[in-house]
Amino acid sequence: MSNYVKGRKSVSAVITGQDAFTDPLFLHSGEQASVSVSGVASSKVALQRRLDGTNWRDVKVYEAPAEETYVADERGHIRLGVKTGDYGGGDTIAVRLGKG
């Protein structure tokens, strides 16, 4: 499991393979997070959330660089990363989630 740090304001990762994610970032209902994805050419980056403490579910999939805001409709954790089978090869992907 990733290293969750209580009160963390941002998480980031540089991804060069499959099954790689940021650490989780906790959001309260109505809280916003900035989403930043760069370096994507042949891969898919998933924004995922976990509401039950166990299971990650895709919220959105990015196949190109993106900068946007995610608004939590329920409290839980979010993360960004590349799932198994979604790394296209050769990409150096930089992802970041930030709040506040």
N, C-alpha and C positions, 0 to 999 in steps of 0.2 A: 504494500500500500504506500501511497505517496506520503510525504512528510507534511501533514497539516499543521499550521501554526496559527493559534488563536489570535485574532486581531490583525492578521496580515492584510495589507492594503493592495498588494499586487503580487502576481506570480508571472514567471516567464520561462521560456525554454528555447533552445536551439535544437531542432529535430533533424536528424539525418538518417532515419530509418523508421520501421513500422513499430507499432505498440509502444509509442512514446508520448507522454502527456506532461502538462504542467502539474504542479501540486494543486490540490483543490483550493478554491477561494470561496469562503462562506458569504452568502448574501441573505439579508432579510427581505421579506415581501415588500415590493416597491423600490428596493434599492437598485441602483444602476451600476453597471460595470462597463468600462471601455474594452472593446475587443480589437486586437491588432493581429493581423496575419500577413506575413510577407515571405517572399521566396518560394511561393507555390507555383510550379509549372506543370508537373505531371502527377501530383499527389492530391489527396483529399484530406482536409483538416476538419475534424469534428469539434463543434462546441457541444459539450455534454453537461447534463445536470443530474444530480443524485438527490432525491427527495427522501428516500427511505433509509439512508445511511449505508446502503449496500450496492444497489444496482444503478449503473450509469446508463442514461438514455440520451440519444442524439437530439439536440434542439435544432441545429443547423449544420450544414456541411459546406465548406468553402473549397472551391477549386481554382481560386484566383486570389491575389492580394485583396485585403479588405480592412477597413477602419469603420467601426460602427459601435452603437451602444446596445447593450442587452439590459432589459428591465426584468427583474425577477417577479413572477406572479405568485410565487410561494417561497418560503425560506428553504434554503438548501445549499449544496455545494455546486460549483461549476468548474469546468476545466476545458482546456484546448489540447488537441493532439491528433496524432495519426494512428488509426486503428490497424490491426493486423490485416494485411492485404491491400491497404490504401496508400502505401508508399510507392510512388512511381519510379524512383531511382534517380539519383543525381541532384535532387533538390536539397538545399540547405534552408530549412523553414524556420523563421523566427516568429514566435507567438507570445502574446502578452495579454493578460487580463488585469485591469486596475479598477479600483473604486475610490470614491471620495477624493 
